[in-house]
Every structure is written in structure tokens, then in C-alpha cells.
């Protein structure tokens, strides 16, 4: 009985993953509003009722995609406890910390940058989706505040730069909007983006070139 239950659970997980993968492809290709539950069902090769039973609505599908794909797995580990954040906080030098921060952001955006742009665009015109984008922004701001405080403990912020302004600088430079603008729209490589962001962060938050 346990073996059969395990097989059923594995099949259910595979079906759920197939539905999420299909939804992701359609969201990126057609946008949130241009994607329907019916089209997700066709893409995933499941019944429409399976989509509704598993997720309830399209908003929940988008939320789960953002939650799981940004993290990179479905482990219930808060962002501030993720490896790349811990490595940044415990880095011995400001330069090393900023490398970890930029590398962590780059890995996330290479994985879900297009999805976050779908979310941002959808939030502008859909009041049901807007709270998801606002939550994402709050979470990113919280992470940047945590990291800037760790940076300031290693090296005093330059001149009259306040903690709040330093957080704003880090939040802006490391935001998905900047990544989308330079990498997706302007054709930078993700490495070029990472090198530029690291240099800019070091200049503004530590001082020097």
C-alpha cells in the first residue's frame, strides 16, 4: 500500500510540475492576461478541471510560480536564510559581500527574470495580481535592508549616506526592472550586468572605483 501511495504521490507531483511549467511558458509568451486556464490545460495535457482542482485560479498559479521559481526549489526556506544571503552576510570584506549579493541576484534573474516581468506588467492592470507584486517588492526591500546593514557593519557607509538611502540604491540597482532593461531590452549579457552592478554598488556603498 505504501508503495502504491508513493507512486500516486510522485505522479501527482509530476502532473503539478507539468502544469506549472506549461503555465510559465504561456505567461512568458502571451502575458498573464493573454493566458487562460484552458490554454494551460492544453499546454500541460491535462483536463481543465485538474487545473482548477490543483490551483483554483490563474492568480494562484502565478503566485506559486513566483514563490518556487525565485527560490529555485520548493523547500520552505526564507530568503534571508538562503545560502547566498548567508554567504554575503558572513563574507569577510565589503567587496566579497557585494559579489555574493550580485551573484545571488543574477542567478535568480537568469532563472525567473522573464516571470517577474510578467508579474510586474500584470500588476499594473490587474488588481488581483497587484498584491503579489507589492509583496515581492517588500520582500526584496527587506532583503536589501538586511544586506546593507551587514555591509555597514563591515565598512562605514561613505560620507553622509544614510542607511535608508543606501538601501534604496541597492534595491534599485539589484532590482529585476534594471536587469530587464539592460539585459532583455538593451542586450547586455548577465555577466556584463553583474560586473556593472557590482562596480556601481561598491562605488556608492563603500566608496572608490
Order of alpha helices (4+ residues) and beta strands (2+ residues): alpha-alpha-alpha-alpha-alpha-alpha-alpha-alpha-alpha-alpha
